[in-house]
Amino acid sequence: IVLEQADPTLLSLRFYPGAIVTYASKHFMVSDVDYVQRKVTCKAVNVNYYTEVVDNDRICVRNVVKQRRLSHAVVLNYGGVTISKSFVRYKKRHLKSGLVFETLQLAGVPSVDIESEAMWLTFAPPFAQGFMEQFTAAVREHSPSQRKEVEAAGAKEKEKEKDEDISFFGGLHALAHLLELF
């Protein structure tokens, strides 16, 4: 039975050994994946959880098509990027609560490169430092639930990257989550 024609670029994102895939309210567990032939073997299961892949993304700028200086410290950029996704583990989450109850390592799942276009900001180093100080102060002023969401996003980024220069981008990621709250 063919359940789905999956985009080969994102095959690794959805299908990996142990993944739970849902079709027409039925759950299937992936038992084998042939990434070359793009064939996935599943079996019907009755489970009370779903799975979620944990991927690491790396974005590399291929070219800058256009730039616009927004201020002396900020430049808006537009251009081509390559997003490299590698798949390292997956989480099992309870269907009702969404809580993670197990995390498992993945092996043999090929990474994926996606060509795309993007917009991004570049900041002068002194501005970045000042921004982080202001951002930290702003987080302290918000309600406990908002602060908890932002701090959790920031903590997640700190887990991924220990480098102080990179933590600025973790702060921007946390800021994006904060803006979603408004």
Secondary structure, DSSP 8 states (H G I E B T S, - for coil): -------GGGHHHH--TT-EEEETTEEEEEEEEETTTTEEEEEEE--SEEEEEEEEEEEEEEEEEEEEE-SSSEEEEEEEEEEEEEEEEEEEEETTT--EEEEEE--S---EEEEEEEEEEEE-HHHHHHHHHHHHHHHHHS-HHHHHHHHHHHHHHHHH---HHHHHHHHHHHHHHHHHT-
